[in-house]
Amino acid sequence: MLSIAVINYKNPALLRLCLKSIQRTLSPNFSYEILVVDSDSCVETRNVVTEEFSGIKLISFKYNIGYTKGVNEAIGNSTGEYLLILNPDIVILKNTIEKMNKYIDSHSGIGMVGPKLLNFDGTTQNSCFRFYSLLTILYRRSFFGRIPFLKQTLDNFLLKDKDLSKITEVEWLMGSAIMIRREALKKVGIMDERFFLYMSDVDWARRFWENGYGVAYFPESEFYHYHQRTSKGHLGLLDIFFKKETRQHIKDAIKYFNKYGLSRPVYNLNYLSYAK
């Protein structure tokens, strides 16, 4: 069975759209459960779940517990052998969940898999990456990333050297939509709650690799994603003074580099041969 967990924070309209897309597109013969973990819960959001949908488990909190703890609450309250973690700004397309679940189920070396994410105009979002270095963060948040000979660092981070039209081993996946193998959690563990909102998806994927489980980008499944990148404004490094999301991103990044050091890891991503 697959557990589908939507990690929600003050998005009743998007949550409604997400839940409708899940129930509309999944086959009646497919075994699944749906959970909503609702941070800083309000009456409107709770009513979306309890009055407009049936059979959905609601786990609500009076305060904002953050993305990371929300995922861990979903893990602890779900029963499926696989868990699909979604942000509420995801819209599911027909047969995509089943296809991704069939893929991870038939490839025992994979611990985590993610779909292709699309903008609503049909263009592809960046959702799979190499691990961060300090230069990656600096270049992404400043004019340095637009300098031609430095832009190669960002191209490397964004896997521009890979053919992402094919199933590909990647270092980490954006946490907006990821499917994990519960069996892997016995070795990997749940998300690290030192990270409140950002970097926990990076850290988790790193720990999957370190414990012998592959991380795969699966473009044969496509989800729409209303991606806002709330931590990035228009002022580059000055965003830290004006946006709390930017400050949270920086705080979580500091925790990440404090945990692992400044060097980025290099793994042999081909040893599993699961992309065939």
N, C-alpha and C positions, 0 to 999 in steps of 0.2 A: 504493500500500500504506500501511497505517496501522501505526505502531509504538506499542505500548502499554507505558508504563514505570511501574512501581510503585516509589515511593521509600520504602523501608522502614527503620524503626529499632525494633528489639526488639519486634516485634509478630507473632510466628509464627502465632498463632491467627487474628488478623484478616487477615493476609496469605493464609492458606489460604482463608478465606472469600471474599476479594476475587478470587483467582485462579480459584476454582471458579465464581464468578459470571460472570467473563469468558468462560471456556471453555464454560460451559453456555448462555450467551445469544447468542453470536455465530454467525451462519450459517456453515455449512461452505464456502460459496462466497465468503465475505468474505476478502479478502487482508490478513493481519496478522501481526505478530510480537509476542512478549511479552518484556520485559526486567524483571528485578528488580534494583534498585540497593540493596544491603543495607549499612547503616552499623553499625559496632560489631558485626560479624557473629558469630553464635554457631552451634553445631552444629545446634541445634533448627531454627533458621530456614533454614539451608542444606539440611537434610534435607527440609523442606517442599517446597522448590523442586525438588531433584534426585531425590527418591524418590517424591513424590506426583504430579508433573507431568512431562510430556515436552515437549521442544522449547522450553523457556524458557531464555533466556540469563541467567545469574546473574553479577552484578558485585559482588563483596563487598569490604569494607574492614574492617580490624582495629579501626579507631577510628571515632568519629562524625564524618563529613565534613560533616554538616548538609544541610538540604533543598536549598539553592541549588546547592552543588557536586554533589549527587546528581542534580539535573535536568540539569546540564551534562554529567555522565558519561553519562547516558541519551542525550542529544543526540549525543554523540560516538561512541556505540556502536550507534546505531540506523540504519536505512536507509530508513524510510518517508518519503514526501513529506509526510505529516502525522504528528504525534506527540501522543498522548493521555497526559498526565501525571496520575497518580493517587496519592493517599495509600492506604495499605493498609486504611484504615477505610471504604473505599467498596465498596458492593455494587451491581453492575450489574443493570439490568432489561432484559428482552428487547427487542431492536430499537433500543435507545436509542443505542448507539454508532454503528451504521450510519446512523441518522437524522441524528445530529449531523455525522458525517463527510460525508454527502451534502450537507448544508447549507453547510458551509464550502467544499467542493469546487466548489459551483455559484455561490459569491459571492466573486469574486476580490479584492474590496476588504477582506475580513475576514482578519485575521491571527491572531486568537485568539477562541475561542468556549467558553462554559461552560454546563453543564446546570443545571436546577433541582435543588437538593439537598434531600432530605427526611430528617426524623427518622424513626425506625422506627415512630412512631405515625402517620405520614402527614402531619404538619404540615411546613410549609415553613421551611427555614433561610434566614437572610440570607447570600447568597453573592455579591452584586454591589453595588457601592458607587460613590460619588463619592470623589475623592481626599481624603486627610487634610488637616486643618489642625491646628495645635497645640491649638486649642479642642476639636476632635473627640476627641483622645486624652485630654485633661483631663476632659471631660464623661463619657466612657465609663468612666473609672476612678474616678469620684468621685460624690458625691451631687448635684453640680451638674446632671448629666444628667437628674435627676428633677424639677428645677424647671420648671414649665410653660413659661415664656417662653424658657428656654434649651433645652428639649427639641427645639425646632424645628431647632437645629443638627444634632442626631443624626438627626432625621427626614429632613433633607436628605441627610446622609451615607448613610442607608439607602435612599435613593430612594423615599421614601414618596409622592412626588408622581408616580411613574410607574406605569403599568399593567403589572405584571410577569407578568401572565398571557399577555402577547404577547412576541414576539421584540423585544428592546430593545437599543439601543446604550447601553453603560455605560462608566464610566471605568476600573474595574478589577474583576477577578474573583478570588475566593478560589482559591488555588493547589491546593486539594485535588483538583480535577478540572478541567483545562483542556486544550483541544485547540488546537494551533498549526500554522500553515503553515510548513513548513521553508523554502520560498522566501523568506519574510519575514525569516528570520534573517540573510540576506546583508546586509540593511540594518540590522536591529535589533540583531543580535548575541545571544549567549547571556546567561544571567542574570549579574548583577553579584555576584561572590563576596565583595564587601565585606560583603554581608548574609549572615549565617550561616544564619538560620532564618526570620526574619520580614522583611516589607517588600520582599523580592525580587520577590514577585508584583505588588505595587503598582508598584514601579520598572519592571518589565518591561512591564506594560500601558501605563504612561506613555510608554515608549520606542516601543512599537508605534504609539500615537497620533501621536507626534512624527515618525515615519517614514512616515506616510500610510496605516497599516493600522488598520482598525476593530476594536473589541473588542465582542463581542456576547453577550448573555445569551439562551440558547435553551431556554425552558421546555418545549418539546415533547419534550425528552429529560429524564428524571428518574432520578437516582441516589440510593440511600440512603447516608447519611453518618453514621457514629458520631462526631459532633463533640464533643470534650471541652473545647475552649478552655483548654488547659493553662496559658496565660500569665495567665489571669484567675482569681483566687481570690475570697474573700468579704470581703476587707479593704480594697478600693479601692486607694488609693495606697500603703497600707502593705504590699501584696503584694510590693513591691520588696524588702522586708527578709526575706521568708520564702520566696519562690518564685524559683528560678533561671530559670524560663521567663519570668517577669515582667521580671527583670533583663535577659534576652537581648532581649526585645521592646523594652524601653526603649533598649538599646544600638543595636539595629538602626534604631529610629526616629530616634535622634540622627544616625546616619549618613545616613539618608534626607534629613532636613532640612538637614544639612550639605552634601549634594550639590545640593539643589534650592533651598534658601532656605525662608523661612517662608510665603511666599504660595503658595496652591494654584492650579494652572493651570485655565484655562477653555478648552475646545475646542469647536469647532462639530461636535457629534456627529451632525448630520443630513446632512452633505454627501455621504455615501456612498449614502444611501437603500437600505441593504441590509436594513433591517428589514421591507421590504414582502414 
